[in-house]
Amino acid sequence: MNAIASKIAISIDSGLLDRLDAFIQKKHFKNRSQAIQSVVEEAVGRLEHSRLAEECSKLDFAYERQLADEWRDIEGEEEWSKY
């Protein structure tokens, strides 16, 4: 499934743009749009992963274990064995 692309306007420091163009010339990407989209996608993925890790660090693991054990007792050990 192809996503619909949207055009945006951005400003980039000229030194960074020179580095991007040099990278593109080495044939890592076909054009600026492809390069910028790839970099933004990777950065957003890292930020999302970082957010997930941050939220997971807030969990009380002893409490989560207690809840899982209680649920296991209700469902039965054989239901949990497949996990």
N, C-alpha and C positions, 0 to 999 in steps of 0.2 A: 504494500500500500504506500503510495507516495503522498507526502504531506504537501500542502499548498505553501509555497514560499511567499514571504512578504518582503518588500523592499524597505530598507531603513537607511537613514543617513547617520554616519558617525564621524567623529573627529579623532584622529590618531596622530600622536607626536611624529614629526617627520623622520626622526632617527629610527623609531620603531617601524615606521612604514618602509624605510629603506631595508631594514633587516627582514621584514616580511617579504618584500619583493625579491630579495636575494634568495630567501628560502624557496619561494615559488619557482624561481629560475632553475633551482637545482632539481626541479620536476617532482617535488613532493606534493604539489597541488596544481590544478589546472589554472586557477585564477585566484584573485583576492577573496572573492565571495566564498569559494569553497574552503579556503584556508581559514578565514575568520569564522565561518560556521563550524568547522571542525574544532577549532580552539575553544569557542564558546560552549559547544556541546560538552567537551571534555571538562571544562571548568565548572559548568553547572552540575555535571555528574559528580564531580569531586565535592562540591558544596552540598549537594543532596546527601552524599554518603557521610560527609562530616556532620551534617545535621542529624542523621540517623544515629551515628555513633554518640553524639552529644545527648540525644534523647535516651538512648539505651543506658548511658552512664548514670542516668537519674533513677533507674529502676532499683528497687530494694530486692536483691536477689533472694534473700531468705524468705521474704514475703511471697515472691513469685513461685519459689519452690513449694512453699506451703500450699498455695492455691493449686498448683499442679498435682501435688500429692492428694489433696482433697478431691479433686476432679477424678483422679485415677481411682480412688476408693469408690466413688460413685459409679463410674463407668466400668470398672473391673480391670484387673491386671492384663487380661488377654487382649482387651481393646488397645492398650498402650504398647503391647509388645511389638506391634507392627510399625511403630514409630521409632 
